[in-house]
Amino acid sequence: MSLTSTATETTKIITVHAARIDAAMAIQFKEDMRTQAADGPARVILDLSAVEFIDSSGLGAIVASMKQLGSGRKLDLAGLTPTVDKVFRLTRMDTVFNLFASLDDAIATEVG
């Protein structure tokens, strides 16, 4: 699993460089997210634009990553492909996360 991150004063952007977040990758994803998001601004944007498939394990790993951030920090999701977006909406996770069509949309929106 390859994740990279950049940070501004108000936001840390973590980009996923993998086509899948599934059972085979979920544990590594959580560890990599913990490392990438260990410190930094209160808002974290997870750029999922390269992810074409996510299963329940991947969804659970993203939820676990949100919980690892702790109180006072927020995880927003950006660049969801139609298939990934559908998984988040069918599981009602769109009520837990702010979903943005693109990374640019997420960056342009200040979320309180």
C-alpha positions as CSV (number, residue, x, y, z in Angstrom):
1,M,0.0,0.0,0.0
2,S,1.4,3.3,-1.0
3,L,0.3,6.5,0.7
4,T,1.8,10.0,0.3
5,S,0.9,13.1,2.1
6,T,1.3,16.9,1.9
7,A,0.3,19.4,4.5
8,T,-0.8,23.0,4.6
9,E,-1.5,25.1,7.7
10,T,-5.1,23.8,7.9
11,T,-5.2,20.5,6.1
12,K,-3.2,17.3,5.6
13,I,-3.9,15.6,2.3
14,I,-3.2,11.8,2.1
15,T,-3.3,10.3,-1.3
16,V,-3.8,6.5,-1.9
17,H,-1.8,5.1,-4.7
18,A,-3.6,1.8,-5.1
19,A,-6.5,0.6,-7.2
20,R,-8.0,-1.5,-4.3
21,I,-8.5,-1.2,-0.6
22,D,-9.7,-4.7,0.3
23,A,-9.1,-7.4,2.9
24,A,-5.6,-8.1,1.6
25,M,-4.6,-4.5,2.2
26,A,-6.7,-3.3,5.1
27,I,-4.2,-3.9,7.9
28,Q,-1.4,-2.3,6.0
29,F,-3.6,0.6,5.0
30,K,-4.5,1.3,8.7
31,E,-0.8,1.2,9.7
32,D,0.2,3.5,6.8
33,M,-2.7,5.9,7.7
34,R,-1.6,6.0,11.3
35,T,1.9,6.9,10.2
36,Q,0.8,9.5,7.7
37,A,-1.8,11.2,9.9
38,A,0.1,11.0,13.2
39,D,0.4,14.7,13.5
40,G,-0.6,17.8,11.7
41,P,-3.7,19.9,11.1
42,A,-7.2,19.1,12.4
43,R,-8.5,18.3,8.9
44,V,-7.3,15.4,7.0
45,I,-8.4,14.8,3.4
46,L,-8.1,11.2,2.0
47,D,-7.7,11.4,-1.8
48,L,-9.3,8.2,-3.1
49,S,-9.2,9.1,-6.8
50,A,-6.9,6.1,-7.7
51,V,-9.1,3.6,-5.8
52,E,-11.4,1.7,-8.1
53,F,-12.6,-1.0,-5.6
54,I,-13.3,-1.1,-1.9
55,D,-14.8,-3.9,0.2
56,S,-16.1,-4.1,3.7
57,S,-12.6,-4.6,5.1
58,G,-11.4,-1.5,3.3
59,L,-14.4,0.5,4.5
60,G,-13.6,-0.7,8.0
61,A,-10.0,0.4,7.7
62,I,-11.0,3.9,6.6
63,V,-13.5,4.1,9.6
64,A,-10.7,2.9,11.9
65,S,-8.4,5.5,10.5
66,M,-10.9,8.2,11.3
67,K,-11.1,7.0,14.8
68,Q,-7.3,6.9,15.1
69,L,-7.3,10.7,14.5
70,G,-9.0,11.2,17.8
71,S,-11.3,14.0,18.9
72,G,-10.8,17.4,17.3
73,R,-9.6,16.0,14.0
74,K,-11.7,15.2,11.0
75,L,-11.3,12.9,8.0
76,D,-12.9,14.0,4.7
77,L,-12.9,11.8,1.6
78,A,-12.2,13.1,-1.9
79,G,-12.2,11.8,-5.5
80,L,-14.4,8.8,-5.0
81,T,-14.9,6.8,-8.2
82,P,-18.5,5.9,-9.0
83,T,-18.0,2.3,-7.6
84,V,-16.4,3.5,-4.4
85,D,-18.9,6.3,-4.0
86,K,-21.7,3.7,-4.3
87,V,-20.3,1.6,-1.5
88,F,-20.1,4.6,0.9
89,R,-23.7,5.6,0.0
90,L,-25.2,2.1,0.3
91,T,-23.6,1.6,3.7
92,R,-24.7,5.1,4.8
93,M,-21.1,6.1,5.4
94,D,-21.9,9.3,3.5
95,T,-23.6,10.4,6.8
96,V,-20.3,9.8,8.7
97,F,-17.8,11.3,6.2
98,N,-17.9,14.4,4.0
99,L,-17.6,13.1,0.5
100,F,-16.2,15.4,-2.3
101,A,-16.2,14.6,-6.0
102,S,-12.6,15.8,-6.4
103,L,-9.6,16.8,-4.3
104,D,-10.0,20.4,-5.6
105,D,-13.6,20.5,-4.3
106,A,-12.5,19.2,-0.9
107,I,-9.7,21.8,-0.7
108,A,-12.0,24.6,-1.8
109,T,-14.6,23.7,0.9
110,E,-13.8,24.8,4.5
111,V,-15.5,22.2,6.7
112,G,-16.0,23.1,10.3
